């Protein structure tokens, strides 16, 4: 039997200052121009979705490829490709539409979950989160990864791109004050073998 030695790297990879503060505001404007609605949660193997505030409470909209968003899709593809080659080397083929999310300081949150598995129609391999808000304007709202019981928070700096395996357990802590904006997408590819 061969053993593979682990390492102490983070369960996620990131690029600080991936987008500027001005570009974050442009992305927030793009997201707010789309219809905002209560975020849904997949409930079962039938891919049925429901609003359930005990698991997830926030608002979201969807940014699709367009002339206005083309720069953002290109930038994300480049950044994701770089981090994937550097840290994961997963076989990936594309990404889903961009989910713009607003967490308000009334306890909005997203409980522990994984992005890969039965609840998706695609083979999600990497999950992506772009921190759009200045961390000084909200309290709580940490994106937290669980490889241990207490979890590890991701960087909060505005403009940080965070990439992690979609099978990794994670959550967004309740936002207790202010507004937190983020952009999320998922990178797909052939099934793991």
Number of C-alpha atoms within 10 A of each C-alpha: 2 4 5 5 5 6 6 5 8 12 15 19 19 20 17 16 13 19 20 14 15 11 14 22 14 15 22 19 11 16 24 17 12 14 10 16 13 17 20 18 18 15 13 10 10 10 13 11 13 12 15 14 17 10 15 21 22 23 18 22 21 21 22 16 15 10 7 11 15 12 12 18 17 12 13 19 14 12 17 24 16 14 19 19 11 10 14 17 11 17 15 17 10 11 21 15 14 21 19 25 24 26 26 22 18 14 17 26 26 23 18 16 17 15 19 21 14 13 17 13 9 17 19 25 25 25 23 22 21 26 26 28 22 16 18 10 10 18 17 19 27 19 21 19 23 16 13 8 7 9 14 17 16 19 17 20 16 22 22 21 26 24 26 24 22 21 15 19 18 22 22 20 20 23 22 17 17 16 20 24 24 21 23 19 20 24 25 21 16 13 11 9 3
